[in-house]
Amino acid sequence: MLHYHTIPVTPFQQNCSLLWCDQTHAAAVIDPGGDLDDILAEAKRLGLALQQIWLTHAHIDHAGAAGELAQQLGLPIIGPHPGDQFWIDALAQQSQMFGFPQARPFTPTRWLHDGDTVTLGRSSVQVRHCPGHTPGHVVFHSPEIGRAFVGDVLFAGSIGRTDFPQGDHEQLLASIRERLWPMGDDTVFIPGHGPESSFGRERRSNPYVGDRA
């Protein structure tokens, strides 16, 4: 069975998550945007063996410390989709623009595509490509525990921005309606910022994308 623990990092309070298999203690770090000391301290406290880095997308507050963490611990970087290559190429520029520590450049060990799966210990997690916020954004869905790690696609009461380069509002709405909602109303999602919610709650009441019949 999978378990997770969320750690807000960076001045943007980005929700970095530790996800692990309780049988093997093998763990992935989802979106290590920064504050590596805090992330590593939590992993140690929980007795986890960090084995992978998973990225939903390559904005600085989600991917800014991925290269450093991969270098320190020899971890593979899994994701995002190749559509975010230009954001990875621009990490140094993003660091300067938003006042972040200089990001170490990296090349993902494995790019992800819609319908892929990633394995953690004895569990598998499904990957959905959900462009709109960025062209290469992916979401990690675990039906086993009824959870989805959605990055900046959807928030409690809001949706991701689409005013960055290659953002697309209609594409984002399509990703939410066609790829997130079918995961089920009871699925709880961990957004890139702010509190958790469920797809059912957002489908019914989110003013940006909810049902308004």
N, C-alpha and C positions, 0 to 999 in steps of 0.2 A: 504494500500500500504506500502511496505517495503522501508526503506531508510537505508543508511549506511555511516559510516565515518571511515576512516582508520588512524591509529596512529602508526608510526614506533616506535618500542620499542627495548630495549636492545642494547648493542654494535653491534649486528648483524643486526640492523635496520629491524627487523621482522615486517611485516604488521599485527598488531592486528587491528581487525575491530569491531566497534559497529554496530549492526544491530537491527533496531527497526520497530515496527508497528506504523504508524503515527496516527492511531485511538485510540490506547490504551497507547502509549508510552512505552509499554513493550519492553525490550531490551535484547539481548544476547551479550556477549563478546566472540568473536571468537579468539582463540589462544592468551591468555594473558601470554606472555612469561616473562614479567617483567615490571618495571616502573609503578607499580600500581597507584602511585600518579597521574601520567599523565593521565592514563586511567580513573580514577575516576573523575578527574577534567573535562575531556571532557564530560563524562556522565552527570555530574552536569550542565555544561554549556548548554548542549543540552536538559536538562529537562527530562532525561530518567530514567525509573525505571528498574534497572538491575535485571533480573530474572533468567538468565541461563548463564552457561559457556559452549561453544561448542569448542571441540578440533578436529583439523584435524589429528594430530598425536602427539606423545609424546616426540619429541626432546626438549631439554631444552629451546631453544629460542622461542618455541611455547607454552610449557606447564609449564615452570618453576615457574610461579606465580599463576597457577590455584588453587593449594591447599590452598595457603594463601588467595586468593580472596574468595574462597568458604567458608573458615573458618570465614573471617571477616563479610561477608554479608549473610551467610547461604544459599548459592546458590548451586543448583545441577550442577554437572559436567556431560555433555552429550558428549559421545564419548571419544576416537576414537573407532575403531574396536578392538576386543579382541587380535588381532595379535600384538598389541603394548604393551601388558602387561609387557613384559620384559624391554621395554624402560621406562615405568612408574617405575618399580622396580629399575631401574638404575638412577633415577633422581638425587639422592644425589651424585653419582659418576660423572654424567654429570656436576653437579654444580661445583665440584672441578676441573674437567678436563678443563672446559672452563672459569673458573674464575667468575662464576655467584654466586649471593647470594644463600645460602643454600635453596634448594627447600623443601617445606613442602610436605610430602608424602600424597597421596590421592588414593582413589578407586573411579572410575567413578560411578556416580549414575545410569547411563544407558549406556551400551555399544551399539554401532551402527553397523548395518549390511547393505549390499547392498539392496537398495529398500526401506529402512525405510523412514519415514518422521518425521520431528520435527516441532512443532507448536510454533509460536511466535505471541502473540496477536491474530489477526484474520487472520493471514496468515500461510501457511504451506511451508516448504522448503524440497526438496528432498535430499536424501543421496545416494551417490554412493561410494562403496568401490573401491579404486584405489591404490592397492599395487604396490610396486616397490621401492619407496624411503624408506618407511618402510612397513612392512607387514600389519600393521593395519591402514594405511592412508585412510581417508575418505575425500570426497569433498561435499560441501553444494551448492545445485543448486536451484535458485529461478527463474522458468520460468516467474513468475509474473513481475519481473523487468529485466529479461534477464541478470542476474548476476550469477557467480559461484565463490565461495571462495575455491581455489584449494590448499592451503598450498604450499608444495614444490614439487608438481607433475610437474608443468609446469610454466615456466617463459617467459617473453617477450624475445624472441630470444634464449632461453635455456631450459633445463629440469633439474629435480631434480637429485642430486647426488645419486649414487647407490653403493658407496664404503663403506658405513657404514654396521655394522652387519645386516645380513638378507636383505640387499638391493639386487635388481635383475633388471638389465638393461632391459632385454627383457620383463619382467613383467611390468615395468614402461611404455615402449613403447606401450604395449598392452592396458594398462589402458588408456593412452591418446587417442589412436586411436579408441578403442572399447567403451569407456565410456564417454570421454569428447567430441570428435568430434560430436557424435550424438545429443549433446545439441544444436547444430546449430552454423553456422558461425557467426551470429550476436551476439552471447552471449559474453559479456565482462567478463573477469575473473580477480579476485583480487588474485595475487600470494602471496606467503609467503614473498617475498623480491622483491623490485624493482617496476617498473611502471606496470599499467594495460595494457592489450592488449585484442584482441578478438581471439576466436578459429579460425575464418576464416583466419585472418592474420597469425597466427602461422601455421596453416595447410598448407598455401601456401608458407611461407617463412622461417619457423624455420629450421635451418640447421641440427638440431638433429632429427627432427621428421616430418618435413613438406613433402608435396607431391613433389616428384622429378621425375615425369614422363618425 
